[in-house]
């Protein structure tokens, strides 16, 4: 490990300037309003609360028609905004398995444009012919240039059965699509051999079972006698913190992965579980869409000297959201804590700086650079895996 850290430090000094932003599409709605009418019912208001009473009056008597679901969404967004919770959201049912309702595309930043980086199989976007490399021009008439990740998420996700209009550019022409949102299942962890000695594990998000999938993928690669592994976390928006700890644990042997602190509470430390593989040289690839739980894994492996990080600066989301069930079976994802990496640093609003910056709109460039680093690490460790 000492030789690995020395080599990692030497590599970091050769870093070049950096670039791209990748992000995941998404959005939220809420359902808390019921009833209608034009005459105030003070007894009902006392039972249901002023929020429901006001929503019922607006939905039932306003001059212009208004959808109750829109009032619900506005109400919950306003409450979260008042709490200063920029990452809080609402979801129907349990979304911890990684599924969500949307169109099924992932985006990366290329200059000032948003480019499709992944399309979920059998998703609305896939069935409409959306392809990797398409440029997203607008969502429901709103130009995407300059929008934040939260803006794009809010525009593309929504209740199943609702529609969203996208304008995409391919080649020399724009194409308008009206897509109907649907449940999009979580993407699975995948692994493959990149050469006779180097394997890659790709983690698209951290949902239930991700950590076990990573361990299984690593075991398959080790069985094929790999002498280096690329852990590809580009465009990974995060997910469950427990699965991030499990994933980092696959490459560590004990020790701190992350600490998190709730309001008015002492920090809680989460350590690596089980005996992980600490001998196979490891490179983590990241970009501007690597966020939250994916940053926990990246930062833990970087701070612990276990991996060389290649790519561009990560997103910088250093807070923890916790599901809070509501009476109708839906739940709030409420920001409840802030986390720190093993070194004590916070990445919230800052992100993680890679050891080797790679600036290119071609995703193959960072992968090629990662393989070059692993070849160097194989030489440095005498080819032992």
C-alpha positions in Angstrom: 0.0 0.0 0.0 2.9 2.4 0.7 4.3 1.9 -2.8 0.7 2.4 -4.1 0.4 5.7 -2.2 3.8 6.9 -3.5 2.9 6.1 -7.0 -0.5 7.8 -6.6 1.2 11.0 -5.3 3.6 11.0 -8.3 0.7 10.6 -10.7 -1.2 13.4 -9.2 1.6 15.8 -9.9 1.2 15.1 -13.6 -2.4 16.2 -13.7 -3.8 18.4 -16.5 -6.7 21.0 -16.4 -10.3 19.7 -16.2 -13.7 20.0 -17.4 -17.2 18.3 -18.1 -20.4 18.2 -16.0 -22.7 15.2 -16.0 -26.0 15.0 -14.3 -29.0 12.7 -13.8 -32.5 13.7 -15.0 -35.4 13.8 -12.5 -38.5 15.6 -10.7 -41.1 15.6 -7.9 -44.8 15.9 -7.1 -46.9 15.6 -4.0 -50.4 14.6 -3.0 -51.8 16.1 0.2 -54.9 18.0 -0.9 -58.5 16.7 -0.8 -61.9 18.3 -1.1 -63.4 21.4 -2.7 -65.9 24.1 -2.1 -66.5 27.8 -2.1 -67.8 28.2 1.5 -65.2 28.1 4.3 -65.8 25.2 6.7 -64.1 26.2 9.9 -64.8 22.9 11.6 -63.2 21.0 8.7 -60.3 23.4 8.7 -59.7 22.7 12.3 -59.5 19.0 11.5 -57.5 19.1 8.3 -55.3 22.2 8.9 -55.1 25.5 7.2 -53.0 24.1 4.4 -55.6 21.7 3.2 -58.3 24.2 3.8 -56.6 26.8 1.6 -55.8 24.3 -1.1 -59.5 23.1 -1.2 -60.7 26.7 -1.5 -58.3 27.5 -4.3 -59.0 24.3 -6.2 -62.7 24.7 -5.9 -63.3 28.4 -6.3 -60.5 30.1 -8.1 -61.3 32.0 -11.3 -58.8 30.0 -13.3 -58.9 26.2 -13.1 -56.0 24.7 -11.1 -55.0 21.1 -10.8 -54.8 19.9 -7.2 -51.7 18.0 -7.8 -50.0 21.2 -8.9 -51.1 22.8 -5.6 -49.7 19.8 -3.7 -46.4 20.0 -5.4 -46.2 23.8 -4.9 -47.0 23.4 -1.2 -44.3 20.8 -0.5 -41.7 22.6 -2.5 -42.4 25.8 -0.6 -42.2 24.0 2.8 -38.9 22.4 1.8 -37.6 25.8 0.5 -38.6 27.4 3.8 -36.6 24.7 5.6 -33.6 25.5 3.3 -33.7 21.9 2.0 -32.6 22.2 -1.6 -32.3 18.4 -2.0 -35.6 17.4 -0.3 -38.2 15.7 -2.5 -41.3 13.7 -2.5 -41.9 10.3 -4.0 -44.8 8.0 -4.4 -44.0 4.7 -2.7 -40.5 3.4 -1.9 -37.8 4.6 -4.3 -34.9 3.1 -2.4 -34.7 0.3 -4.9 -33.5 2.9 -7.4 -36.6 2.9 -9.6 -38.2 6.3 -10.4 -40.8 7.7 -12.8 -39.4 9.6 -15.7 -38.2 9.2 -19.2 -35.0 7.2 -18.7 -32.1 9.4 -19.8 -28.9 10.4 -18.1 -27.1 13.6 -19.2 -23.6 15.0 -19.2 -22.3 18.5 -19.7 -20.5 19.3 -23.0 -19.5 22.9 -22.9 -22.8 24.8 -22.5 -25.0 21.9 -23.7 -26.5 18.8 -22.1 -25.8 15.6 -23.9 -27.5 12.2 -23.4 -24.9 9.9 -21.9 -27.2 6.9 -21.1 -30.6 5.7 -22.1 -32.3 3.1 -19.9 -33.5 0.0 -21.8 -37.2 -0.2 -22.5 -37.7 3.3 -21.2 -39.9 6.0 -22.8 -36.8 7.7 -24.2 -35.5 4.4 -25.6 -38.7 3.5 -27.3 -38.8 7.0 -28.9 -35.4 6.5 -30.4 -33.4 8.8 -28.1 -29.7 7.9 -28.4 -26.5 8.5 -26.6 -25.0 11.7 -28.0 -28.3 13.5 -28.6 -28.2 17.1 -27.3 -31.1 18.2 -25.1 -32.3 21.6 -26.2 -35.4 22.1 -24.0 -37.9 20.5 -21.7 -41.5 21.6 -21.9 -40.4 24.7 -23.8 -37.7 25.7 -21.3 -34.2 26.0 -22.7 -31.8 23.8 -20.8 -28.7 25.9 -21.2 -27.6 27.1 -17.8 -30.1 25.0 -15.8 -28.9 23.3 -12.7 -29.1 19.6 -12.0 -32.1 20.2 -9.8 -33.9 22.2 -12.6 -33.4 19.4 -15.1 -34.4 16.8 -12.5 -37.6 18.7 -11.7 -38.5 18.9 -15.4 -37.9 15.3 -16.4 -39.3 13.3 -13.6 -43.0 13.2 -12.6 -45.9 10.9 -12.0 -46.3 7.9 -14.3 -48.7 8.7 -17.1 -47.9 12.4 -17.3 -46.2 13.8 -20.4 -43.2 15.9 -21.0 -42.0 17.5 -24.3 -38.4 17.3 -25.2 -36.5 18.9 -28.0 -33.3 17.1 -28.9 -30.6 17.8 -31.5 -28.9 15.2 -33.6 -26.6 15.9 -36.5 -28.0 19.0 -38.2 -31.6 18.8 -37.1 -33.8 19.3 -34.0 -36.4 16.7 -33.1 -39.4 17.3 -30.8 -40.7 14.4 -28.7 -43.7 14.1 -26.4 -42.9 11.4 -23.9 -45.1 9.7 -21.4 -43.4 9.2 -18.1 -43.2 5.7 -16.7 -41.4 3.7 -14.0 -37.8 3.4 -14.9 -36.0 0.5 -13.1 -32.6 0.9 -11.5 -29.6 0.0 -13.7 -27.5 -2.9 -12.6 -23.8 -3.0 -11.8 -21.9 -4.4 -14.8 -18.4 -5.7 -15.3 -16.2 -6.5 -18.3 -12.6 -7.1 -19.3 -11.0 -4.1 -21.0 -7.8 -6.0 -21.8 -6.2 -9.2 -20.8 -5.2 -7.7 -17.5 -7.6 -4.9 -16.7 -11.3 -5.1 -15.8 -14.0 -2.5 -15.3 -16.9 -2.3 -12.9 -19.6 0.3 -13.8 -21.9 1.5 -11.0 -24.8 3.6 -12.4 -26.4 4.3 -9.0 -26.5 3.1 -5.3 -29.7 1.3 -4.8 -30.5 -1.8 -2.7 -28.0 -4.6 -3.4 -25.4 -2.4 -5.2 -22.7 -3.2 -2.7 -23.2 -6.9 -3.1 -23.2 -6.6 -6.8 -19.9 -4.8 -6.7 -18.3 -7.5 -4.5 -19.6 -10.2 -6.9 -18.3 -8.3 -9.9 -14.9 -7.9 -8.3 -14.8 -11.6 -7.4 -15.5 -12.5 -11.1 -12.7 -10.2 -12.3 -10.2 -11.5 -9.7 -11.1 -15.0 -10.9 -9.9 -14.0 -14.3 -6.6 -12.9 -12.8 -7.0 -9.1 -13.4 -4.0 -7.0 -12.5 -6.0 -3.7 -12.3 -9.6 -2.6 -11.9 -11.4 0.6 -13.2 -14.3 1.5 -11.0 -16.5 3.7 -13.2 -18.7 6.1 -11.3 -19.2 8.7 -14.0 -22.8 10.0 -14.0 -23.6 8.2 -10.9 -26.0 10.4 -8.9 -25.7 8.5 -5.7 -28.4 6.8 -3.6 -28.2 4.8 -0.4 -25.4 5.7 2.0 -25.3 2.1 3.3 -24.7 0.8 -0.2 -21.9 3.3 -0.6 -20.2 2.0 2.5 -20.7 -1.6 1.3 -19.1 -0.7 -2.0 -16.1 1.0 -0.5 -15.7 -2.0 1.8 -15.1 -4.2 -1.2 -11.8 -2.5 -1.6 -10.8 -1.7 2.0 -9.9 -3.7 5.1 -11.7 -1.9 7.9 -11.3 1.7 8.8 -13.5 4.8 8.3 -15.5 5.3 5.1 -17.6 8.3 6.1 -18.9 10.2 9.1 -22.2 12.1 9.2 -23.7 14.6 11.6 -27.3 15.3 12.3 -28.7 18.5 13.8 -27.6 18.9 17.4 -25.9 15.5 17.5 -22.4 14.1 17.7 -20.9 12.7 14.5 -21.6 9.1 13.6 -18.8 7.1 12.0 -19.4 4.4 9.4 -16.5 1.9 9.0 -15.8 -0.6 6.2 -17.4 -4.0 6.8 -15.7 -7.3 6.1 -12.3 -7.9 4.6 -12.1 -6.2 1.2 -9.5 -6.6 -1.6 -6.7 -4.2 -0.9 -4.1 -5.6 -3.3 -5.5 -5.2 -6.9 -4.5 -1.7 -8.2 -7.6 0.5 -8.5 -8.5 3.6 -10.5 -11.9 5.4 -10.0 -13.2 7.4 -12.9 -15.5 10.4 -12.0 -17.0 13.5 -13.6 -19.4 16.3 -12.8 -22.3 13.9 -12.5 -20.6 11.8 -9.8 -22.6 12.8 -6.7 -23.6 12.1 -3.2 -23.1 8.4 -2.3 -20.8 8.0 -5.4 -18.7 10.8 -3.9 -18.6 9.0 -0.6 -17.0 6.0 -2.3 -14.6 8.1 -4.4 -13.5 10.2 -1.4 -13.0 7.3 0.9 -10.9 5.4 -1.5 -8.9 8.6 -2.3 -8.4 9.6 1.3 -7.4 6.1 2.3 -4.8 5.9 -0.4 -6.5 3.0 -2.0 -7.3 4.4 -5.5 -6.1 6.9 -8.0 -9.0 9.2 -9.1 -9.2 10.1 -12.8 -11.6 12.5 -14.6 -13.1 15.8 -13.7 -14.3 17.5 -10.5 -17.3 15.7 -8.9 -20.7 17.4 -8.3 -20.3 18.3 -4.6 -23.4 17.0 -2.8 -22.4 16.3 0.8 -25.7 15.9 2.6 -27.8 12.9 3.6 -31.5 12.5 2.7 -33.7 10.2 4.8 -37.1 8.8 3.8 -40.0 10.1 6.0 -43.2 8.0 5.3 -46.5 9.9 4.9 -50.0 8.7 5.6 -50.9 8.0 2.0 -47.9 5.7 1.4 -45.7 8.3 -0.2 -42.6 9.6 1.5 -40.5 12.7 1.8 -36.8 12.5 1.2 -35.7 15.0 3.9 -32.2 16.3 4.3 -31.2 15.3 7.9 -27.4 15.3 8.0 -24.1 16.4 6.5 -21.2 14.0 5.9 -17.4 14.2 5.9 -14.8 12.0 4.3 -12.2 10.0 6.3 -9.8 13.0 6.2 -12.5 15.2 7.7 -13.1 17.2 4.6 -16.6 18.2 3.4 -17.3 18.0 -0.3 -20.6 19.9 -0.1 -20.6 22.6 -2.8 -17.0 21.8 -3.6 -16.8 18.3 -5.0 -13.7 16.0 -5.2 -10.7 17.0 -7.2 -9.4 14.1 -9.2 -5.7 13.1 -8.9 -5.6 13.3 -12.7 -7.8 15.8 -14.5 -9.1 14.8 -17.9 -10.9 17.3 -20.0 -12.7 15.9 -23.0 -16.2 15.5 -24.4 -15.1 12.0 -25.5 -15.8 9.6 -22.7 -13.2 7.2 -24.1 -10.4 9.6 -23.2 -10.8 9.3 -19.4 -11.1 5.5 -19.7 -8.0 5.3 -21.8 -6.1 7.4 -19.2 -7.3 5.2 -16.4 -6.0 2.2 -18.2 -2.6 3.9 -18.7 -2.5 4.6 -15.0 -3.3 0.9 -14.2 -0.5 -0.2 -16.5 1.9 2.0 -14.6 0.6 0.6 -11.2 1.1 -2.9 -12.5 4.7 -2.2 -13.2 5.1 -0.5 -9.9 3.7 -3.5 -8.0 5.6 -6.0 -10.1 2.4 -7.1 -11.8 0.9 -8.6 -8.7 -2.9 -8.5 -8.5 
